[in-house]
C-alpha cells in the first residue's frame, strides 16, 4: 500500500494541466472555461486516474496566479505583493472534489513566479525577497485548497532544475507555504536533476515529483539516494510527445522504477502537464498509463 494514500497500490495522478476545450452557448459566454474544467475532470475520471486535478485550463501556470495578485500588473512587479481578495483556484478545485474521491490542489511555486516577473519596484532587493512575499500570498491559497477538501497540495517549481535559483532561499519560500499543512505536500520539478537532486531532498515536502520518461537519466541519479519516507512522483509518460505511448512502453518504465523504489514509495503520473497536447492524445496517454499500472498491480 502507498505510504501516504492508504488503500491504493501505485496510485496514479496527473501533474496538472489538461487541454482546454472551450465551452459553447450561454455558459461559454459567461465563463468560457467552465466547460473546459468539466471536460478535464470527466476525462481524468474516465481514464481511471486515482488522484485528479481541476485540469488547470484557465491559462498558463504563471498568469493564472500573477494576474490576481496585488502588486503585480501584467508581467511587472509594481509594488509590494500581497494576497488576493479571494482564492484563485478553489472554485475549479471544489468542482473536481464534487466529482472525485481524491483531488490535488496545484500552485505554481513562488521561486518560479519570481523569475517569470520583471521587478519594476524598489520594494524588492532581489528575486528571493520577492519569492518570500509570493509565498505568503500562495500560503493563503494552499490553506483555502486544504479547507475545500484537497487530498494533496502540489507546488510546481520547474525553475529549480535550471541552476539559476538560490535553492536555500527557495526552500525557505516553500516552508512558508507548507508549514502547518497536514495533508501531503508535493514538489514538482521537471528537467535534468543532475545539478540539484541533493538539494531537492531537503525540501519541506512529503512527495518529490520528477520527470523520468523524457529524462531517464534522472532514475540513475536516484539509485544511491536515501529518500526516507518520501514518496516519488514518477513521470512515466512523455508530456512533450503528442504520440501516445503503448501500454507496454509505460509498463517497462514502471518496471525500471521498481528496481530503484519500493511500490509503497511510487506515485505514477506524466512527466508534466498535458495542456499542449491534443485532447485525444492526452486522454490516451492517461488511459494507457492506468492500464499499464493495473498489470503491474496484478503482478505485485
N, C-alpha and C positions, 0 to 999 in steps of 0.2 A: 504494500500500500504506500501511497505517496506520503512523504514526510509532513507536508502542510495541508494536504487535501484528502482527509480520510475517506475511505470508501472507493477511491479511484486508483488504479494502477496505470502508470504512464498517462496522466491527464493530458488532453490536447487543448490548445488555446490558439489565439491569434496575437500577433504583436500589436495590431491596432486597426489600421485603416483598411477600407474596402472600397471598391469602385462606387462612385456616387451616381446613382440612377435618378435623374431629375423627375419630379412629380408633374402631373398634368391636372388640368381643370382648376376649380376654385381653390382647392387646398394647395396646389402648386403655386398659385398667385400669392397667397398669404404667407406660405412657408415653403419655398422651393425645395428644401432639403428634408421636409417631414417624411415624404415617401421614400427618400433615399435611406433614411435611418431604418425604416420598417423593412425595406428590401434587404439591407445589410444584415439585420438581425435574423430575418427569416432564412436567408441563405446560410448563415452560420449554423443555425439550428438544423436545417435540412441536411447539411453536410455532416452533422453529428459532433460538432465541436463541444467539448465539455465546459470550457470557460470562455464565453464570448465577450465581445466589446459592442459598443454602440455603432461601430463602423467608422467613426471619425470622418464623416462625409462632408462636413461644413467648410472645409478649406484645408490649407496646408498646416502642418503641425506647429508652425510659428505663428501665423496670423490668427489662428483660432484663439490664441491666448493674448498676444500683444495688442490686437485690435480692441480689447476690452479693458486694458489696464490703464488707470490714471497715471499720467506721467509719460505716456508713450503716444506719439502722433505719427501715424504711418510707420516708417522704419526708424524714426528718430526718438531718442530719449530726450525729452524737453524739460523734465523736472523730476522730482523725487517720485519713484514708482511706488504705488500702493495697491491695496486690494480693490477689486471691482465691487460695485454696489451689490451685485448678485452673482451666484455661481455661474460658471461659463459652460460646463459640460454636464451638469447634473440632470437637466431635463431629458436629454437624449439617453443618458445612462439609466435614468429611472425607467424609461420606456423599456430598455433592454432587460432590466431587472424584473419588469412585469411579465416578461415572456420566457425567462430562463432562470435556472436554479443558481448558477454562478456567473457573475459578470465582473470584469475588471474595469476599474476606472483608470483612465490614462491621462497623464500630464506630461507636457514637454518640459524637460528639465531646465532649471534656472541658468546653468552654465551655457547650455546650447542656446537658449534665448538671448543671453547676454552677448554672445558672439554674432547673433543674427541682427542685432540692432546697432545703429550708429549713435554714439554718445555725443549729444549736442548740448549737454548741460554740465556746468561746472560742479554740480552736486556730487558727481562721482569721480574719484581719483583714477579708478581702473575698472575693468570689467568684473573683477572678483567682488568689488563692493556693490556693483550693480546686481550681480547674481545673488548676493545676500538679500537685497530688498525684493528681488523677484521671488526668491524662495519664501519669504514671509507672505507674499501675496498668494503664492501657489499652495502654501500650507493651509490656508483657509479653503481653497478648492479641494484639497485632499480630505480635509475634515468633513466638508459637505458631501463628498462622494461616499465616505465611510457612513455618514449619517443616513444617506439614501439607501444603503444596503449593499454596496460593492463588496465583493469577496476578496479582492486583491487590488492594490494600488500600484500601477506601473509608472515609472518615471523614465522618459526617453532622453538619453544623453548621447547622441551619436558623436558629438564633438570630442568626447573623451578619448576616442581611439586615434585622433589626429596628432596628438602630441603638442598641441598649441595651448592647451588649457592647464592651469595650475591645479593639479589633482588634489592637493591638500585643501585648497580653498573650495574646490568642487565638492569634496567630502563634507566640509563644514556647511555648505549650502544644502546638501542633501539631508543632513542631520536636522536642519530646521524643519524640513517637510516631514521626515519620517518619525521624529521623536514624538512619542505619545500615541502613535497609531498602533492599534493592537492587532489588526488584520495583517496578513502577509504583505510585504512591500517588495517590489521588483525593480531592478535597474536594467534597462535595455541599452546595450551598446553594440553597434554593428561595425563591420570592417575588420581589418587586421589588428589583432590584440597584442602583437609582439611587444610593442613599447610599454604597454600599460597593464598587462594582466596581473602582475603582482599588486599594483596599486588598487585595482578593482576588487581584489579580495578583502580590502579593508573598508569597503563602502558599507554604510549602515543600512543594509537591506538583507532580506532573507532569501531572495531569488536573484541570480545573475542570469540575464538572458542575452545570448550571443548568436552571432551568425556562423553557421558551420557548413551549410550546403554550398554557398558560393566561396567560402573561405575554409576549406577542410583543414588547412594547416593549424587553425585555431584549436582543433582537437588534440593535436600533438603537444601544444603548449600546456594543455590541462593535465597531461598524463601524470606528472610528478608533483602536482599541487594538492594541497590539503584544503578542501572546501568545507570541511567540518560538517555542520548540519544545514548548510546552504543547499537550496535546490538550484538546478541549472536548467534554464530555458534553452532547449537545443533546437536551433534553427535547422530543420531538415527539408525545407522547401526553398528553392532559389526564387526570391521575390522579384528579381530583375529580369528573369527569363519568362516570356509570355507562353512558352510551350510547357504544358503541364507534364510533370514527371510521371513515370509509371509507378504503380504501387510497389513493384519490385525494387526500383531505384530508391524510393523513400525507405523501404524496408532495409535495404543494405546500409543506408546511412544510420538508421536507428541501431542496427546490429553493431556498427562501429562504435557508436556512442556507449553501448552497453559493455564494451571492452574497457572503457575508462570510468564510467559512472555506474552506480547501482541503479536498479529500476526505481527505487524509492526516491532517488535524487532528481529524476528527469521529469521535465515538463516539455512537451513536444509542440512545436509551432513553426511558422515560416521564419525565414531569416529576418524579415522586416515587414512593413505594411504592404498591402496588395493594391493600394489605391490606383496605381498607374497601369494596371493590367485590365484587359477586357473582362467583363463580368463573368463570362462563361469560363475563361481560363482561371480566374480567381476561385470560382466555385469548384472546378475540377481539382485544382491543387489541394484545396481543403478536404474535399471528399476522399480523394485518394490517400491523403495523409491519414485520415481516420481509418480507412480500410487497411492500410499498412500497419497501423498501431494495433488494430484488432488481431491481426495474425501474430504479432509479437506477444500480445497478452495471452493468446491461446497457448503459445509455446512455453511461456513462463509458468 
